[in-house]
Amino acid sequence: MDASRLAVAIACWTLTVTAHAGAYGIGTRPTDAQIAAWNIDVAPDGKALPPGRGTVEQGHAIYDRQCAACHGLDLQGGMGPALAGGVGSLASEKPLKTVGSYWPYATTLFDYIRRTMPLASPQTLSSDELYALVGYVLFRNGIVPAGTTVDAAQVVNVRMPNREGFYLDDRPDTKERPCDEHCLRATKK
C-alpha cells in the first residue's frame, strides 16, 4: 500500500472512531416555545386551532389572489386539484375527491391550507385569512351559507357531507406478530 492510500485509510479510521466516541456537541436543544411554534398541526377535534376569524366574502378575495391560478376561478381545478364539485361521484368509476365530496372534517381543510398553501409560499397566510379562505371553500361546496363568519368554533362544528364515509381501521399495519418477548429472546441468541 502506498503512502497516500495509507494516509487516507488512517484518516477514515480516525474519523470513524471519533464519530462513534460520543455526543457530537453541536446544535442546541430547542426551547418549549420553539417546539410549540413548530407544532402547528390541527386534529379533527380542533383543539389546536388558533384564534382568528374571517368571512366568506373576505375568503373570496383571498382565493382570487392566492389560489385561483392553480385551482381555477370556480374551484374546478387546473394545475392544482379541484376543490369543489364531485358530490355523488365517490362510488363511480372516476370519483372526484374534493373538499365537499370527500374530506371528512373542516379542520382538515384548515390544517392543510395552513401548512402547505399557497404552494409557492406556505405558512404565510394569517389566521384570519385562513379562516376566511376555509369559509369561502366551504361556501363554494354548499356547506356554509354566504355571509358566514368562520372561526375555530365554526370550523369544528361544520358537518362535512362525507364525515360518515370514513371508518377507523384498527387492524394492525403488519402481518407479522407484534414484537414482544419473542423478539427479545431472538436478539439474545
N, C-alpha and C positions, 0 to 999 in steps of 0.2 A: 504494500500500500504506500503510495507516495505521500509526501508531507502535506500537500494541500487537502487530500482526502482524509488524512488522519486528523487534521485541524478541524475540518467540517464535522467529522464524526464526534470528536471531543466536544465541540460547541453544541451539537444537537443533544448529546448525552447530558451536558451541564444544564441546558435549558429544560430538559425533561425532568431531571432531578429537582431543579429549582421550582418548577411549576407544581410538582407534587409535594413540595415541602410544607405547605400550609396555606393560610389565607393569602389572598393576593394583596390585600392592603390598599385597594383602590376603590374609588367611589365613596358615597356617603349613604347612610341609612335614611330613607325618606321619612319625613315627618308625618304625623297623622293628618295634618292639613293637606299635604301633597297627595297622600293616598286618597283622601276624600275628594279632592279635585279630579283625580283620575277615575274615580268610581262613579260614572255618570249613567250607568245602565238603569233602565226602568222596567220593572217586572209588571205582570198583569194587575197586581193589586194597587199599583200607582204610588206606593209609599215614598218612592224616591223622586217623584215629580217636583220640579222647582216651583216657587211662587211665580205668578205671572198671569196674564190674561190677554186675549185678543179676540177680535170679532171676525166673522165670516168675511165681511167686506174688506177689512184690513188684509186678511189672508189672500183674497183675490188679487190685490195689488202686489203682494209679495210673490205670489205664484207667477204672475205675469213677468216679473223682473227676474226671478231666481230659478224657475222650474220649467216654464213653458218651452224653452228652447230644446229641452231633452224629452219632456213628457207630453208635448203638444198643447196647443191653446185650450183644447177641450178635454184634456187629461186622457186622450185616446192613445197616447204613446207616440214614439218617434225613435230617436236614438235610445231613449230610456223606455222602460215598460209602461203600459197603460196603467193608470191609477183609478179609472172609473169604468163602469160597464161590466159585462161578463156575468151579470146576475142570472142564475139558472143554467150556466154553462159548465159547471164543475163535473157533471156526470156525462158530458158529451165527449166526442172523440177529440175535440180541440178546446179544452177548457181555457177560459180567460181568467187568470187568477189576479184579481185586483183588490184594492182596499175594500171595496163594497161587496165583492163576491166571495172572497177567500179569507181575509185576515180576521182572526177571532177577537182581537182586543184593540181598542183605540189607543191604549197605552203603547202597544207595539208600534203603531204609526208614529207617535211622538218620539219614542226611543230611536227608531230607525232614522227618522229625519234628523234628529238631534246629533246622532253620532256620525252619520255618513253623508249628509247633504248640506249644501249643494256639492255636487261631485268635485268641482274644482277647488272648493274651499269649505270643507266640512267643519262643523262646530263653530261657525261664525254667526249663526242666527241667534238673536237674543231669545230669552224665554217667552217674551210677549209675541215676538214674530213666530216662534214655533207654535204657540197655542193658536194664533190666528191662522197659520197655514194648515194646521190639523183641522181646524174648524171649516176652512174652505174645502179641503179634500173630502171631509165627511159630508158637507153640504152637497157637493157635486155628485156624491154617491147616494143622495136622498136619505141620509141618516140623521142629519140635523136640519132644522129649517133656517131659511135666510134670517139674518138679524141675530143669530145666536152669538152670545159671548162665551168663549171657551176658556176654562181654567182647569186646574187639577181635578176638582170635584166633578166637573162636567166630563172630562176625559175618562175618568174611572167609571162613571155611571152610564156612559154610552153603551147601548146594547147592539153589538155588531151582528149583522144578518147571519153570519156563518159561525157564531160563537159555539153552537152545539155541533158543528161539523167536525170537531176535533175530539179526541179522547186521550186519556192518559194511558200510554203504553208502558206498563210496568214490567214487561218481560226483560230478562237480562239481555245486555247487549253483546253477550258472548255465548257460544255454545259449550265452552269449556266449564269445568267445575270451578266455582269460586275458590280463590286462593285462601286457604286457611291452614290448618295444621299440616295437611299433606304437603304443602309447598315448603314449609319449614323443615320437615323431615327430609325432603328431597335435596335440599341445599346442604344438609349436614353430612351427606354421604361422601 
